[in-house]
């Protein structure tokens, strides 16, 4: 199956993955902390289930323990498929590397996208 992408629909990959995924976007308008806002047993972040979805947020806040909370969620199969952050920082990059969750810098306003986890090229779901 070939996917066609528009040149302007590309996110900057910071932690690359493999393959393509088509998933719903969970968009948060405020920053969150993985320590305190994420339940690693259920995959609920700030009251919203993020399991099997792409998480889009402005940035994360919190301590150095946050990456281990995301890692714990990933170990249980309760992490997002990918994260898109407008302002990623070292703690978010560390969290995604530990958890094996692809991370992209940018902004997505769609409700669902098909994304190449290596290049960040995407199209809106049809």
Secondary structure by P-SEA (a helix, b strand, c coil): cbbbbcccccccccccccbbbbbbbbcccbbbbcccccccccccccccccccbbbbccccccccaaaaaaaaaaaacccccbbbbccccaaaaaaaaaacbbbbcccccccccccccccccccccc
